[in-house]
Amino acid sequence: MLSALRKSIQNKPSIHDIQANILAGLTVGVIALPLSMALAIASGVPPQHGLYTAIVAGIIIAITGGSKVNISGPTAAFVVVLLPIVQQFGIGGLLLSGCMAGFILVFMGVGKLGRLIEIVPYPVIIGFTAGIGVVIATFQITDFLGLTVAPSEGHYIDKLLAIVYALPTLDWRETLIGALTLAILLIWPKFRSKVPGHLVALVIGSAAAYLLSQLLPDFSVATIGSRFSYELDGATGQGIPPILPAFQWPWNLPGADGQPLGLSFELVRELLPAAITIAILGSLESLLCAVVSDGMSGKKHNPNDELIGQGLGNIVAPLFGGIPATAAIARTAANVKSGGNMPLSAVIHALFILISILVLAPVLSYIPMASMAALLLVVAWNMSEAKHFIRSIKVAPKGDVTVLLLCFTLTVLFDMTIAVALGMGLAAILFIQRSISLTEVAAREQNHEAYALPDAIIIYDINGPLFFGSAQKALKTVSSVRPEVQVVILDMTEVTMLDMSAMVAMESIGEDLQKRNTKLVINGLQPRMLLKLRRAGIRKQVGKVAFSRTLVDGVKTANKMLVSRH
């Protein structure tokens, strides 16, 4: 009891830790404020929904998750998934699918699937993240250049063509503000200032747009205030409503037709694929972020608890207008670098955004849409990880390059869900192919230094895993035994795995040899795999099938079988 008390006292945060985490939370809050709005806009919903996500999900995930330093909120990875949901089902459908994804994440955490990130190949991750970056960047061209784009249905190519056809409608005023913001975003990091570059860029972009509109009568650009509106107590306002997130069932919000969505089994069934996609992407993003933050902070996260925390955050956030959330790598890195080492910093970051909504909502309405587009262009570039993408193409094996390019192309042209599914499938096939090549089945030489074998006895050395891919390889080799062979020894000392397909193959080998009146000795198989064979009905049969622990014993047993046969 005393040792537990001492440990509790030792783990109690110091005043210095609390101050550091408060400062880190404020720093991350400054970063997250415009990003949350920009990512909500990119997802097809008003900016306040991104802020509500950072507030509600940010606090809940920080308190209940498995990482002490992760910062959660809306992320760029979700944009290509959420935008089609909004277009088809409206804001109500998006929030309902996010809530469903939360339950799936909780089930994944309870089911101990926290090691999910370990089974996703690196080329798959790089491929779909780079593809998402390209899609996000492409869709920002409209606001960045001030284009008047005709609404277009379909996939990426259709929307890209619509943007190309709209290039003659370029608005130099929007382009000027967008280019100014983008230039500051690119130049500011070179000054190594502690003030976040995107904050400076948005302030200067907004100030420039306001001043030019005062100096030049015909100068005007689209802003958050002019693009978005809200209704409060019967009155209509522009921009972001200066109110706290309020509870509302997602199905009471508008669907794609502007009418309340409603709740039905058919709707849940239609949204289930989207919810599964959100859950899988959210789990990958959050667990990858936790791995990265572990390396930066020296702490250790609990992956299953992290999934449960992400699930709880995504269940509750949609009830207060929040879109799907996950851990954000860039914000988490900023948190760690600023001294954040416990969930307090994430809570402070959320409270900062909450206070900003109440105090700064009128000011935030002046941010130009072209500046938000410039910010998202930089986010998309960072997400694409172009250096890693190009390096992987140069140095990775051809199979991995194929997987990477497949995931990238399918993410851009079709859908991230299809990309990840086919990418994982192709990666699995390549893994199986490589594993099969690791399994060797070869006849051992007759005159070995430890023993001499007559022509009637042959040893087949099996090395590596025996599973559905390699089992047929073993069956084919052993089935081609010479006619004069009367006893076959399978040396399975180096066999590391045995699945059902392999057991069926072993059974086929035994039956085939018995038809030829050839004896079988199975040598060196590990006890756990021997048990599997026995359960499958492959047991010792006097004069027909025998087992041995060492190869020397196996040869002796084979010789006895040979003598007994005569």
N, C-alpha and C positions, 0 to 999 in steps of 0.2 A: 504493500500500500504506500509505504514511504517512497519507494522507487517510482511508482506511478505519479505521486505528487510532485517529486522532483522533475520528472519528465514534463509534466503539465506546466510547471513554472518555467522550465527551460524553453518550452515551445511558445510561451506567451510573448506576443510581439512587443517590441520596445517602442518607446516614443519616437525614436528615429525611424523605425520601420513604418509606423503609422504615417508619419509626415511624408516619407518617401512615397508611400502608396497613394496618399492624397494628391501629391504633386504629379505622380505618374497618371493617375486617373484624370486629372484636369488636362494634362497634355494629350492623352488619348481622346478625351472628349472633344477637344478642339479639332483633332484629326477626323473623328468619326462624324461630327455634325454635318459638314457638307457632303461627305461620302455617303452617309445614310440617305440624304435627300437625293443625291445623284443616282444612286443605285435603285431607289424606288421609282424614280422617273424612267430610268432605263428599263425597268420591269413592267412599265405601263400603268403605274398607279400614281396618285398624287404624292408629293414629297413627304407629307407628314406621316405617311404609313411607314416609311423607312425610319423616321425618328421614333415612332412608337415601338418599332421592332428593337431598336438599340436600347430603349428604356426598359421595356418589360422583359424581353428575352435576355437582354444583357445582364439584368439583375438575377433572374431566376437561374440561368445557366451557371453564372459565377458561383452562386451559393450551393447548387445541387450537383454540379459537374465534377469530373474527376481531375481537372487541371486547376492549379492555383493561379495561373497567370494568363490563361486564355481570355481574349476579349471577343465576345460574340455579338453578332448583329447581321444586317443584310450584307451579302457579299456578291462580287461580280460573277462568281461561278454559277449562281442561281439565275442570272438574267435570261439566258437562252431557254431555260426551262419554264420560268414564270411568265414570260411575255406571251407565249401561245395560250397558256391557261387563262390569262386575263382577256385575251381576244375572243376566246371561245366561251368562257363561263363568267367573265366579269370579275370585279373585286371580291364579290361574295364567294365565287368558286375558288379563287386563289386562296382566300383565308381558310376556307373549309378544307381544301387539299393540304394546306400547311398543317392544320390541326390533325388531320388523319396521318400525315407523315410523322407528327410528334408521337402518336401512339405506336407506330411502327418502330421508331427509334427506341422507345422504352422497351418494347418486346425484344429488340435486338440486344439491348444492354442486359436485360434479365436473362436472355438466352446465351450470354457470354460470347457474343460475337464481336467483342472489342478489338480483336486482332485482325479485323477485316482488312485494314490497310496493308497488312503484310502479304496478302495473297493477290493484291492488285499490282501487276507488273509496271515498272517505271515507264516503259514506252506508252502504255495505255494512259497513264496520268498526264504525261507530257503532251500526248497527242490531243486529248480532249480539252485540256486547259489552254493549249495554244489555239485550238479551234474556237473555243469560247471567246478568247481575246480578239480574234479576227472578226467574229460576228458582232461583238460589242462595238468595236472600233468602226465597223461599216455602218452600223445604225446611228452612230453619232454624227455622221457626215451631214445629215439633214439639218440638224440644229447648228452645227458648226459653221456651215456655209449659208444658213438661212434659206434653204431650198423649199419650194412649194411642191411637195411630192404627192402624187395621186395615190389614194389608198390602193394597196395591192395585196391580194391573197397569194398563198403558196409558200414555197420555201425560199431559201437564201437567194438563189439566182433571180427569181422573180422580183424580189425586193431590191436587189442590187441594180437590176435593169431599170426599175422605177426611179432609183436615185440618179442613175446615169442620164435618163431621159429628162430629169428635172434640172440638170446642171445649168441650162440657160436662164433659170430663175434665180441664180445666185444673187444674194443680197450683200453688197460690199460692207454695209454697216455691221451685220452679224459676223461676217468673216473677219473684219478688223478687230472686233472685241474677242472673238474666239482665238485669233492668231496672237493677240497681245497676252491673253491668259496662258495660252500654250507656251509662249516664249518664256514667260516668267517661271512656269512650272519646270521647264527644262534647264533654265539658267540658275535658278535659286539654289539648288543643291550644291553648286560649286562654291558658294559662300560659306558652307558648313555652319549655317546658323541653326540655333536651337528652335527658332520659330518655324513651324511647318510651312513648307513651300506652297502647298495648295491653299492655305489660309491667306497668305500674302497675295497669291495670284487671283483668288476670288475677290478679295478686297479691292485690289487695283483694277480688275476687270469691271467690277460693279461701279467703282468710283468714276472710271473713264466713261462708261456708258451713261451715267447720270450727268456728268459735266458736259459731255458732248451734246446730250439732249437739251441742255439748257442754253448752250452756245449756238447750236445749229437747229433751226426751227424744224427741219425735215428729218432730223436724226432720231430714230427710235428703234429699239431692239426688243425682242420678246424676253420677258423676265418670268420668274416664278409667279409673281403677282399677276401678270397679264395672261399667263397660260392656265393657272389653276384658280379655282374658286371654291368656296364652301358656304354652307348655310348654317347659321347659328341663331337660335331663338327667333326664327322667322325672318331674320335679316341675312342678306348675302354679303360675303366678304371676299377679298382677293388674297391669294397666296396661301399662307399656312394659318390655320385657326389657332389662336393663342389660348388653348385649353388643354387640360390634362387628358390623357387617353381614357376613353369611356368604354364601359362594358357593353357589348352588343353581340348577339348570336350571329355568326357569319352568314347563315342562310337568310337572315333578315336584310342583308345588304344587297345592292343591285347585282343582277346578272349581266350578261352581255347585252340584253335588250333594255337595260335600265330599270327593269322591274325587280321587286324582291325575289331573290333566288328560290327560296323555298327549300324544303328538305324532303328527300325521297330516296328509296333504295336504289332506284335507277340512277339518280344523280351520284350517289356514293359509288356505285359500280363504274360509272363513267370517269370519275375522278381518281379511282384507285390506282391506275397505271401512273398518273402524274404524282400521286402521293408516294408511291414506291420509289419513283425516280428522285423525288426531293429527299426522301429518307436516305437512299443510298449515297447520293451526292453529298448530303449534309454529313453523313457519317464519315465518308472519305475525307472531306475537307477538314472536319473538326479533329479527326484522329491524326491526320497529316500535320495539322497545325500544332497539336499537342506534342508530337514527336520533335518538331522543329523547336518549340519553346522549351522542351526538356533539355535539348542541347545548348540552348542559350542561357537558361536559368540554373541548370544543374539540379533541377527538381525532377521528380518522377510522377507521371500521371497514372491514373487508373482508367484504362480504356473503356471498361464496361460502365463504370460510374459516369464517365464523360458522355457516353451514348444516352444513358438515362437522363442526365442533366439536360442534354440537347433536346431530348424528347419532351421533357417537362416544359422547357422554355417554348418549344414550338406548339405545345398543346395550349398553353395559356396566352401567348402573345396574340394569336388571331382573335381571341375573345376581346382584345383591346385594340384591334385594328392593325396588328403587326403582321408583316409578311414573313415567309420562312427565313429562319436565321441559322447561322452556323458560326464556328470560330473563324476569325479573320486573321490570316497570317501576318499581314502588314501591320494591323493595329496591335496584335499581340507582340510582335517584335518591338514596336515603339513602346509598349508598356514595359517590357523587360529592360530595354535600354534606358528607360526613364526611372528605373528603380522599383518597379512593381514586382512584388514577390508573394502577394496573397490576394484573395478575391476582393478585398476592399477597394483596390484600384479599379476593378471592373464596375463595382457598384457606384463609385464616385464618377466614373465616366458617364454612366447612365443618368445619374442625378444632374450632372452638368448639362446634358442634352435636355433633360426635363425643364430645368430652369431657363435654358435658352429659348425653349418654345414659348414659355410664359412671358419672357422679357424681350426677346429679340425677333419674334415672329414678324412684326412690320418691317424690320430691317432686312430680314432674310428674303422678303418678297422682291427686293431690288436686284437680286442676283440674276444676271443674264443667263438665258438658256444656252447661249453660245459658250459662256464660261463653264457651265456645267458639262457641256459636251467636250470641251477641252480637257477638263479634269478626268472624264471617263476615257478619253483617248489615252491618257497617261496610265490610268488603271489597267486598261486593256493591254497596253504594251508591256507593263510589268507582269501581268498575268500570263502573257504568251510565253515568257521566258525564252525569248528568241535565241539567246546564246546556248542554252541547254538543248534547244530544239536542233539547232544547226550542228552542235557538237555530237549529238546522238546520231544524226544522219551520217556524220563522218566516221565515227569510231565504232558504232554498234554493229553486231552481226546482221546479216541481210534479213533474217527472220524478224528481228526486233525492229529494224527500220520499216519493214512492211507493216508491222502492227502499228507503229507510230503514225505512219502516213495514212493508213486506213482509218484510224481513230480521228485524226485531224480532218481528213476529207469528209467523212461521214458527219462529223460534228458541224462542220461549216455548211455542207450542202443539204443535209437532211435533219438529223435529230441526235442530241447527245445520248439519249437512251439507246438508240440503235448502234451508235458508235461504240459505246462502252460494252454493250452486249456482244457485238461481233468482234471487237478488239480482244475482249476476254476469251471468247471462243477460239479465235485464231492463236492467241498466246497459249491457251491450254493445249491446242493441237501441237504447237511447236514444242511445248514442254514434254508432251507424251513422246513425240518423235525423238527428242534428245534423250529422254529416259530409256527408250527402247535401245538406243545405240550404246547405252551404258551397260546393258545386260549382255553378257557373253556366254555362249554355250559352245564348248569345244571339247573334242576328244583328247584325253591326255595320252602322252606317249606310252608305249607299251613297256619299254625298258627304262624304268625310273631308278634312281640311285637307292631309293628306300625299298623297292619291291620290283619283282619281275612278273609280268602278267602273261598268261597264255593267250593265244589268239581267241579263245572262246570267251574271254572276259574283256570288257571295255569300260573305261571310266569317262564319264562326261562331266566336265567341270562347269558349273553354272555360277556366274558371278553377277551380283546386282539385284535390283528389284524384279520380282516376277508379278506382273499385273496384267490387265486385259490387253495391253499392247505387246508386251514382251513374251507372254505365255505362249502364244502361237509360234513365236520364233523358236522357243525351246522344244515345243511339241514337234515341229517340223524337223529339227535337227536330230532329235532322239529317234523319231520314227523311221529315219533313213539308216538304221543300224544294219551292218553287214549280215548276211545270212548265217555265217559260221559262228556269230556271237551267241552264247548261251546264257550269259549273265551280264546285266547292265548295272553299273554303279553310278548313281547320280550324286556327285559330290556337291552338296548344297551349303557348305560351310559359309560361303560368302553371300548367300541370299539374304537380303535385308528386308524384304516385304513379300507377302503372299496374299493375293486377294481371291475372290470367288472364282474369277476367270482362270487364275493360275491353278486353283484346286481342281477345277473341272478338267484343265489340261493335264494335270498330274493323273487324274483318274483315267483319262483317255490313254495316256502313256502306259499305265498299268494294264488296261484292258487290251491294248494293241500288242504289248509284249507277251501277255498270257496267250493270245491267239497264236503267237509264234512259238509258244512253249518256252519263252525266254524269262529267266528270273530277274527280279529287280531288288537292288539294295539302295536304300536312301540314306545318305551319310551326312552327318554334321548339321542337320537342320535344328534351328533353335527351338527350345521347349514350347514357346508360345505358338510357333508355327506348326509344330508337331501336333499340338492340341487341335488346331484348326483342321489338319488332315484327318485326324481321328473322328472329329465331328462330321466331316464330309464322307466318312465311311472308308477311308483309306487306312487300313490297319495291317498289322503284322499277320502274314499267312505263312504257315510253316511250309518250307520248300518252294514258296512262290514270291513272297514279299518280306523283306527284312529291313531293319533299321540299325544303324551303327553310329557311334559317337565320333570315332576317329577314322581316318582313311585306312590306317593300318588294320584296324578291326574290320572295316568294310571289305578289304581285300581278303582277309581270312574267312569272313562269312561267305564271300563269293566263291572262294575255293571249295569250301565245304558243300555249298549248293551244287557246284560242278561235280564233285565226287559222288554226292548222293544221287545225282541224276544218272550217273553211270552205274 
